């Protein structure tokens, strides 16, 4: 059966081309850590304008909207305890340590690990000086190279700046699983950017996602090929589909408080506008 979309998002078009390029032109190597082959590119960047291009959500296959919103809300709670997150999604369960905690939880790194709340510091800095170029949040700890945790941060740092009354975010990612990780990371951090812009009282601007090592795992080759086939079957108009999103009020504070009603409102708003192609079964994360 031929699957087509009447229109595609900017993310769909970039993603379809990128998966095709990695599959056909990427370098194939064995990962010593995982025991899986990958085909990979170095130095890949996706860039989109949240205000003009809409919310960057993949439609070539379904993305679980509730999962990435819950994940970002959990990050804002600044905890290593996954209990709240597990009520809404199991996406971090593979990284729970024997003590029941997730030692490298991003939100804990952002708000507690370095003995300062980096998110609030960023907001204070950009409120006091909107022209500042010092708004940087670090997720990586130099001890991560010891490899003792079940997970080490892939998005290891992000910066924000305000240009022309719009908040821009540049997310730096050391390693991205392009089939499973990339679409969720883009959506999740774009959601964070919208919450930060709302808190700062400015419009959202450019989201940039830069990847040092962009790869497709061997067990995902068939799925990647299916996504590329769906992209190539596109017979619609040249303009992009715009997925709108009305961010609920006071979202960043409500996220930090674990407000379930925020999760419900935000998920419903996006889901009501989201019409992806069918699910690709059998996708599994590589640890």
C-alpha positions, 0 to 999 in steps of 0.5 A: 500500500502506498502511504502519502501525506498531503503536506509534510512538516519541515522536519519531515522533509529534512528527516527523510533526506537525512535518513536516506543520506545516512543509509546510502552514504554513511560509514558502517562501523561496529559499536564496541559498547553495544555490539551493533553495527551503525551507519553514521554521519559526523556533524549534522544540524537541523534548524527550524523557526518555531514561530514560522514553521510550527512545532517540529513534530514528525509525521512520517511515523507517530511520535508519542506526544505525552511521552516527550511532554512528560519527560520535559516536565520531569526534567523541570522537577530536578529529580533523579527519582522516576516515580512521577515520570513512570506514571505517564511513560516508561521511556527512562525505565531501562536506565533505572539504577539498582537504588531505584534512581536515575543517576544521570537524569537531565533535570537533576543535572540542570537544577541540582547536580552542579549546586545551582539551578541552571534553568533559573539562572538562565532565566534571571540572566536573560531577564536582567540582560536580554542581550546576554550570550552567557545563557548556557546549561550544562548536562555533561559531567566530566566523570561521565567518561568513567562509564559507570552509569546506565545512561550518559547524557546525549544532549550534553549542553544547550544555549539560549539567546534573545535576538529581535525579541525572540528566544533561540535555543541551540541544543548540542548532542554528542550522539543521536539514534536517528530513528528513535532518539532524534525525533523525540529530542527535537520535540522535547527541547522545542517544548522546553524552548516554548516554556522558556520563551513564555516565562521570559515574555518573548516570542519563540525563535530558532531551534537548532539541533547539532549532532556530533555522531548521527547514526542508524542502528542495524536493527533499525535499517528496515524501519529507516528504509520504510520512513524513507519510502514514505518520504519519497511517496510524498505527492503533496504541495511544496509548502510545509505543514504547520503544526500549531501549539497553544502553550498552556499558561504558566507552563514552566512553573507548573512543569516544575510542580509536576502538575498533571493538568498541564500534561493533559492540556498540552498533550490534548492541544498537540494531539488534536492537530497531529495526523501522522502516518501509521506506526512502524512496529517492532522498534526497540531501543539499543542500550 
